[in-house]
Amino acid sequence: MNAPELLTIPVPFYQPQGAECELFEAAWRQQLPVLIKGPTGCGKTRFVAHMAARLGLPLITVSCHDDLSAADLVGRHLIADGATVWCDGPLSRAVRIGGICYLDEVVEARKDTTVVLHPLTDDRRILPVERTGEVLQAPPGFMLVVSYNPGYQHVLKTLKPSTRQRFVAMSFDFPPPEVEIGVLMLESGIGEALARQLVTLAGQLRRLSGYDLEEAASTRLLVYAAKLIQAGLPPWQACRTALAEPLSDDADTVAALLAVIQTQFPG
């Protein structure tokens, strides 16, 4: 089966850590759905955007939540100008146009919602639309990608084995220090010495994640801190605003984070 004609889309920056780009492209060419696992802010969403542009495919992203229903994904009838019309949901639109549908934090969606994905994740590659009687056949370019953070989710919020085993899976983590330094420099414009200090600080904060924090200091938050410094804020203040305060609401925990920050950036 021939691949669809590719579009010209600007490619968002993404620094590969291994062979993840080649693996993703191979999955797309073989029409396989992909599950991406990794901590918040490690680059999962940027990676998917990068690959969609690299492959020239439209990208439709859905941020999943507790109230996300099957109708939210597939579509529903709406009243417009006195008439009832059908409105496709993001999943249906992605199937029709042959693009990538990316469900971010898929385990946050209701269990009965994820069942609607099953016919798209086997050799049928179809999406039944029960309310219209239509059965959408996914074209060659369509790809289903889902992601979640396995370290953060409650034991009751995980993918059922019957769903998980329909995907090929890729595990992401925070970049190695030298890669993360390069990301900070490119994304914010700060110099190497300051980027190295921020990455060193991130390593110190991440070692606390199993004790006082639900989540670790992400690469995303490091970029925020670097951008605030580049905008003229003192480094300690930028780190407090972009790292300590977002990571916890507990006053004692924030104080402990600030103590770590001051080892790199005295206030």
QUICORCOR-V263544 format. One record per run of one state. SS is the DSSP state (h for helix, s for strand, l for the rest). FROM is the first residue (numbers start at 1). TO is the last residue. If there is no record, write none. Layout:
# QUICORCOR-V263544
ss=SS from=FROM to=TO
ss=SS from=FROM to=TO
This chain:
# QUICORCOR-V263544
ss=l from=1 to=19
ss=h from=20 to=29
ss=l from=30 to=33
ss=s from=34 to=37
ss=l from=38 to=43
ss=h from=44 to=55
ss=l from=56 to=58
ss=s from=59 to=63
ss=l from=64 to=69
ss=h from=70 to=74
ss=s from=75 to=80
ss=l from=81 to=82
ss=s from=83 to=88
ss=l from=89 to=89
ss=h from=90 to=97
ss=l from=98 to=99
ss=s from=100 to=104
ss=l from=105 to=105
ss=h from=106 to=108
ss=l from=109 to=110
ss=h from=111 to=120
ss=l from=121 to=125
ss=s from=126 to=129
ss=l from=130 to=133
ss=s from=134 to=137
ss=l from=138 to=142
ss=s from=143 to=148
ss=l from=149 to=160
ss=h from=161 to=164
ss=l from=165 to=167
ss=s from=168 to=171
ss=l from=172 to=176
ss=h from=177 to=188
ss=l from=189 to=191
ss=h from=192 to=206
ss=l from=207 to=218
ss=h from=219 to=230
ss=l from=231 to=234
ss=h from=235 to=247
ss=l from=248 to=250
ss=h from=251 to=264
ss=l from=265 to=267
